[in-house]
Amino acid sequence: MQDIIDEITSDMLGRHDKGKVASYIPQLACVDPNQFAISVVLPSGEVFNSGCTSTLFSIQSISKVFTLTLALGKLGNAIWKRVGREPSGDPFNSIVQLEHEQGKPRNPFVNAGAIAVADAIMQGHPPKETLAEILQFVRFLANDETIAIDEKVARSELETGSRNASLAHFMASFGHFEHPVDQVLGTYFHHCSIAMNTQQLATAGLFLANNGINPSTGFAVVSAMRAKRINALMLTCGHYDGSGEFAFRVGLPGKSGVGGGILAVAPGKASIAVWSPGLDSVGNSKLGSLALEKLAHRTGWSIFSAD
Ligand code: GLU
């Protein structure tokens, strides 16, 4: 495994076309695109690292996997009244479908869906308390108390978040919101701004590769059925309008973020986190996707493979 990921890392570092870093969040535009990291964590707890695996990056939309998991714990199936379970086929920040479908987002991983999930998990609590709970949950999953929110990124998102504010106000206009829009947005922007490295992220995702149990702590995070369903949503909706392409090329449930990270799950085999800040045209890490494609090919881990 170490040889495989070291080869992948040197291949990726040698590539010229690394994609473009997200610039609509100014703080993300400052990130050096010449960075690459991959961490693979096995259910046994064994960790394989290659590249700059201790560098912190903004997990952005990958946080939506954790907030969905929390929401399922708090609300159970009632969360599906707020968001659907279908791929959108639209860009991550699209507003179009919301008008056609009475303000109910297609899935929890498009921005509108994750904003609705943030509203659902607040349950009358102020944003500070909700954020503390989200952060505590991520720390528990990663077994690492040092994980924190990057306040600069959160502020940067808040200052330039007109599109997300539009989505939130539009949904609120259908009477779906339980909390003031600005509080929900504050919660959403801050959980997107959690900073992690690939090793922490791969560890945090391990419960999804291990029937809902985090083997490093022994805790059952979710039931095996729920883990399976979260994986299904990651496969079908985790890469926005690039989800079909990711399933085709990589064949693993995965969730990307515009910070350039991807969390991928090989059920029963491994949890994998990659990071390369340059994005492709739909907002997914260009080299991160390529690295996962190569890893899936070398290991035979695609869920569609008969091996
Ligand atoms: N915080 C980002 C936004 O709301 C998340 C997008 C992403 O990572 O795909 O635009």
Boltz pocket constraint, residues with backbone or C-beta under 6 A from the ligand:
constraints:
  - pocket:
      binder: B
      contacts: [[A, 59], [A, 60], [A, 61], [A, 62], [A, 92], [A, 93], [A, 111], [A, 157], [A, 164], [A, 188], [A, 189], [A, 192], [A, 256], [A, 257], [A, 258], [A, 259], [A, 283]]
      max_distance: 6.0
